[in-house]
Amino acid sequence: MSTAASSAAADPAVSDGQGIQPTPTSRRLRVPDGLRPYGAPLLLYGGAKLVGTVVFSILLMASGEYREKNPRFGGGAHWWDVLATWDGWWYLQVAEKGYEPGPLRRLAPGGMFTVEQNSVAFFPLYPGLIRGTSEVTGLGLYGSGMLVSVIASFVAAAGIYAVISLLAGARAGTVAAGLWAVAPGAGVEWAVYSESVFVAIVAWCCYCVMKGRWVAAGLLAFAAGLNRPTSAALIGAVGLAALVTLARREGRRKHGVAGPVYAMCAAPLGLLTYVAWVGLSMGEPTAYFTLQREGWLHFFDFGAYTLDVLGNTAIGKHDYVFAFSVPDLLAVQLVLALPFLIVLMLRKRPPLVLVAYTLASIVSVLGTQQIFGNTPRYLLPCFPLLLAPAAAMARLGPVALTVFFATAAPASGWYAHYVLFELGIP
């Protein structure tokens, strides 16, 4: 006799159909099994970001510095207006009006910039998502931009968890998601900036490469190329990983040839298409790079500017563009920590795609002239650097982790507020 039959025979209420009727159980929302592991990292990420944002808003309202400022450069009628200034202002302009890619306009000699700034310097994916969200939800462009960024930040945190947990376990993945919430520069994750969308794409693209899902990886790298120019690091990493897979007999046998070849070919198309479109629309093949160099003073100089800033900051001399003492000093500390973080990451033997992407991203950031105090924000997409710290912190007990994040979350909000007034951006 089966176990079920034995149980039925032993229970009169079941055997003869009489007795107390079973109480119907209440229906509960069932979380799919595949999503359950993401509960803890997303809860930690959301809690840390919420605390930091509340601290940021309280400090901002207490200071009142956001009032009566140009909405493009740091303020407005409400404290939250600062979350859509500078780059955010440009993204909202694109979402509202589209691009106006006329010929490059040269400015009068003697000024800091030699070319008039133009919205085509900002890639189309994020403003396109803003416009699409506004059309679907009926929200205004600002609300849509914030909604896209917040949702994308959770997708990014889930992607970071997925990648790190594959290498160091679920607890380390959870810690990594929390660390990304409080990292220097994390203030832009819940702002009208494209970082959250970019990191969401990058993290899941790397995860797909690690799992051998080459078609998805190629499509995600293509999308990244429509979001930020720094996607070149991801595109190169995906291409390199695909080449190595094809070069190995075991890789070809396991993954085939078509998938890696597709990823390698599809990955650069988004970036190349947009840069080519800007060149054709503005009448100069290199118009995008000219605009970045002469309109925003952003260009690759092989690290000369970074070395100059490091030297000047070390001796307390500020004779370079955009000199802000404390943010520069914090950026210097982060730059000096990078070699140690890289070595610690490499000791964990991460996959090639993570190593190539991280190193290429760091070279891009440190080799480019830009606002040095923003270096923590520019390095925010280098999430693989969190691998070693997260693995080490995963060995801590619940009390120690609680104390750390309870301290780091408000500190991140204070830092975002401080940098806002030192550099004029969130």
N, C-alpha and C positions, 0 to 999 in steps of 0.2 A: 504493500500500500504506500502511496506517495505521502510526502510530508503534508501537502495541502489537504489530502483526503483525511489523514489522521486528525488534523486540526479541526476539520469540519465535523468529524464524528465525535470528537471530544466536546464540542460546543453545542448544546441543545438549541440555542437560539439560531444557530446556523443550520443544524441538521434537519429540523422540522419546519423551518421557515417562520417560527413564532418567536415571541419574546420581544425584547426591546429593540427597536429599529436603530440602526447606526445613525449617529448625528452627522449631517452633511458638513464636510470641512469647508471653511471659507476659502475662496479663491485668492491666491496671492500672486503678485507679479513675480514671475519666474525669470531670473537672470540667466541668459544662455551660458552654458558651461564654459564656452570659449572666452567669455567676457569676465568671468568671476575673478581671475587672477589680477585684473586691472583695477579692482575696487580699491585696494589699499594704496597703490601708488597715486592714483588719481585723487583720492581723499587727502593724502599727505600734500600733494602738489596744490590742490585747490585751497586747503586750509592755510598753507604757508603764503600763497599768493594773496589770499583774502586779507590776512593779517597785515602783510606788507602794504597792500593797497589802502587799507583803513588808516594805518599810520601815516602814509604819504598824504592822504586827503586831509587828515586832521592837522598836520603840520602846514599844509598849503593853505587851509582855511584860516589857521591861526595867524599866519604871516600876512595874508591878504595881498601878496605880491602879484597874484595873477590878474588883478583888476586893472582895467583901463590900459591894457597892452594891445598891441597889434595882434589880432588873432592868428597871424601867420608866424609871429615871432615870440610866442610865450604866454598868451593869456586870453582873456575874454570876460564875459559876464559871470561865468561859473568856474569853480575850481577845476572841473573835469575838462574844460576847454583846452588846458595845457596838454592833454593827451592826444590832441589832434593838431599840434603845431609843428613847424619846421617840415620834416619829411611827411608827416601826417597831412599837413595843409596841401602839399603837392598831390598826394594820393587822392584826396577828396576832390581836388580840382580835376584830375583825370577822370574820376568816377562820374563827376557832374557834366563836364564839358568835352571829354575825350582829349585827344592830342591835337596840337597845332604845330606840325613839323615843318614850318617854313624854313627858308635858308638861314644859316647861322648869321646872327647879327653881331657884328663887331662893335665894341664899345670904345669910347674915346680913350686915348692913351693917358697913362698916369694913374689909373685906378687899379685896385687889387685884381679885379676880374677883367679879362679882355674879350669875353664872349658873354652875351646875355643869356641868363639861365632859361631853360626850357623844360617843360614837363616830360619830354621824351626821354629824359635821363632816368625816369622812374618806370620800371618794367610793368607790363600790363596785367599780370595775373591777379595781384592783390586788388587793385582798383576795379578790375572786372568782377571779382567776387563781391566787392562792396556794392557795385551797381546791381548785380544779379540778386543779392540778398535784399536790397531795398525794393526791387521790383516785386519779389515774391512775398515779402513780409509786410510791406507798407511802411517800414521804418524809414526814418531819414537817413541820409548818407552817413552822418556821424554815428548814429546808433547801429547802423549796419556794419560799419567799419569795426566798431568795438565788438559786436557780436561775432564777426568773422575771426577777429584776433583771439578772443577768449576761447571760442570753440577750438580753433586751431592750436592754441596753447595746450589744451587737454589732449588733443590728438598727438601733439609733439611729445608731451610727457609720457603718454602711453607708448609711443615709439621708442623713446629713450629707455623706458622700462623693458620693452621687448628685446632690445639689443643687449643691454647690460645683463639682463637676467639669463640670456643664452650663454654668456661668458662667465658670470660670477654668481649666478643664483638669483632667486626671486627676491630675497631680502636686499641684496645689493642693488637690484633693479629698482626697488621701491625707494631706497635711499637716494639713488641717482636722480629719480624724478623729483624728489624733494630738494636736492641740491641745485637742480636747474631752476627751481622756483626762487631761490635766494641768492643765486650767483650774482656777482657784480654785473650791472647792466641789465638785470632781469626786469627792470621797470618798464621796458618797451614791450614785454610780452602781453600785457593788457593795455595796449595803446594802439592808436591808428598807425601802426608800423608793420612792416612785412616780415619781421623776424620770426614770429610764431608760425606763420604759414610756411616759411622757408624751412625751419627746423622740423616741422611736421613731415614735410616732403622728404627731407634728407634722412631723417631717422628711419622712416619706413622703407625708403629706397635701399639703405644699407642693410636693413633687416631682410629685404627680399633677395639681395645679393647673397647674404649669408645662408639663406634657405634654398638658394638655387632657383628662385622664381625670376627668371631673367626678363621675361616680357614685362612683368609688372615693374621691375627695376628700371628698364628702359623708358617706360612711360612716365614714371615718377621723375627720372632725371630730365626728361623732356619738359615736364611741367616746371621743374626747378629752374630751367633755363629761361622760362617766361616770367620768373619772379624776381631774380636778383642776378647781377653780373657775377657775383661770387660763386654762382653755381658751376663755374668752370672747374673748381676743385672737385666737386661731386662728379661732374661729367668725366673728368680725367680718371678719377678713382674707379668708376664703374667700367670705363674702357680698359683700364689696366687689369682689373680683376677678370674681365671677360677674356682678354688676351692670354693671361696666365692659365685660365681654365682651358682654353682651346689648345694651348701648348702642351698640356699634360694629357697623356693617354687616359689616365683614370678620370680626369675631368670631362673629356669628350664622351667617355663611356657612360658616366653618371648623368651628365647634363645635356648631352647631345651637342650639336653644332649650331643649330638654328637659333636657339634661345640666346646664347652669348653673342652671336653675330647681330641679332636683332637689337639687343641692348646697346651694343657698341655703336650701331648705326643710328638708332633713334635718340640716344642720350643728348648729342650736341645740337639737334635740329631746332629746339626751342630757342636757345641762346643765339645761334647763328641766324635764324630767321628774323628775330627782332632787331639785332644789330644791323643786318642787311637792309631791313625795311627803313630803319632810321637813316641810314646812309642814302638810300634811294630817294626818300621823301625830302631830305634836306639838301640834296644835290652834291654831297661829298661822301665818298665811300667810308671815310673814317670819321664821320660827323659825330658819332656817339662818343668816341674817345676824345675828340677835340673838345666836345662839350664838357666832359668830365674834367679834362685837364685845365681848360681855360675858363670854364664857367663855375666849377666847384673846387678847383685846385686839388682834385683827386687824380693821381696818376702813379704808376709803378716806377719807383726810382731805385730799386734794388736795396732798399733799406737805408739810404743816405739820410733821409729825414728822421727816421726813427733813431738812428745813431746820434744825430745832432741833438734831438730832444733829450735822449738819455744823458748825453754829456752835459748839456745845459742845465738840466734838472739836477744833476749830481752836484754841480758847483753853484746852484742857486742863481743862474743867469737865464733870463728869459728874453731873448732877442729873436725869437722865431714866431711864426704865425700861430695865432690861437694859443697863447700861453696862459694857462690857468693852474695855479700852483698846486692846490691839494688834489684835484682830479688827476693832474699829471703825475704827482707822486704816487697815488694809488695805482695808476696805470703802470708806472715804473715797477712797482712791487709785483704786479701781475706778470709783467714781461720777464722779470728776473726769476719768477717761479716757473715759467714755462719749461725751461730745460729739465727741471726736476719732474714736472708733471708728465713730460714726454717720456722720460726714462722709465718712470713708474708704469706708464701705460704700456710701453713696449715690453716690460718684464711680464706682463699678463698675456703676452703673445696673442693680441687681437688679430682678427682676419685682415688680409691685405687691404680690403676696401676701406676699413676704418683707419688704418695707418696712413694710407695714401691720401685720403680725404682730409684727415686732421693736419698732417704736415703741410699739404698744399694750402689749406686754409690759413694756417699760421704764417707761412711765407707770404701769402697774399696780403694779410693784414699788416705785418711788420715791414713788408717791402713797399708799401704804398704810402704816399704823403696824404694825410688826412688829419682830422682833429684828434690829436694824440690822447686827450682826456677821454675820448670815446672808445679807446681800445678795449675796455671790458665788454662794451656792447658789440663791437665788431667780432670779438672772440666768442660771443654767446653761442653761435652755431657749432663750436668745437666740443660738442657734448662727449665724444669719446674720452676726453681728458678726465671725465668724472669717473672713469672705470676703476682706477686704483683707489682714490679716496672713498668711493662708495663701497668697494670690497672691504676696505679696512674698517669703515664705520659700521658695516653690517655685523661685525663681531661685537659691537657694543650692545649693552642691555637696553630695554625699553626706557628706563629712567634717563640714562645718558643721552639717548637719541631725542627724547622729549625736551630735555633741557637745551640741547643744541638748537633744535629747530624753533623752540620757543624764544630763543635769543636771536637767532639768525633772521627769522621772519620780520620782526619789527626793525632790525638793523637794516635789512634790505629796503624797507620803506623809507627809513631815514636817509639812506644813501641816495635813493632815487630823488628825494626832495632836495638834497644838498646839491647833487649834480645839476638839477634843474636850474638852480640859481647861479651856479658857478659857470655853467656852459650855456644856459639859456634853453636847454632841451631836456626832455624826460629821459 
